[in-house]
Amino acid sequence: MHLLPARMRSYRGEWLDRLMTDSDLLWFGCGARLISLAFAPDLELFRFTEEAGSPARSRLDALIPNARGRYGLLEIAEQARLDSAEAARLLWRRRGRGA
């Protein structure tokens, strides 16, 4: 993420790390090779939804059982009964679609 260092003369990378850890700030996909940041209460303003019952939605539901929850990669892989490499690949592909 080069935007913050370009805008702040004395930017330190650990500031964003700490903010991500200590607050409800999240990152999410918003198009091919793009991410954005938002606080959890504001996430619905950006939420991309797929039609219920669509194959893509079903596959995402298999990865993330509750969209409001926070899960580690190993928890996601276990829930979807995938190995961690396949779960990561699917998550990155979904991130590119903004879901």
C-alpha positions, 0 to 999 in steps of 0.5 A: 500500500503506497498511498499512505506513505505518499501522503504522509511525510513520517508514515510508519507501516506499523501504524496501519498494522496496529489499526487493523489489529486494534480496531474494526478496520477491514480490507476488502476487494473492490475489483480486479487487483484492487483493495479498499479499507473500511470500518466494519459498520461502513462495510455494507456501503461497499458490499457487492452481493451476488444473487442467492442460490447462484453457484458463485454465492454458494461457493463463497458461502462454503468458504465463509459461513458467516459474513459478519465473522472473522476467520483465519485461513485455516478455519476457512479451509477446514469449514470448506473442506479444502486444503489451505492453498486451494482456500487461499486461491479461491479467496484471492479470486473472490477478492478480485471480484469485490466479494 
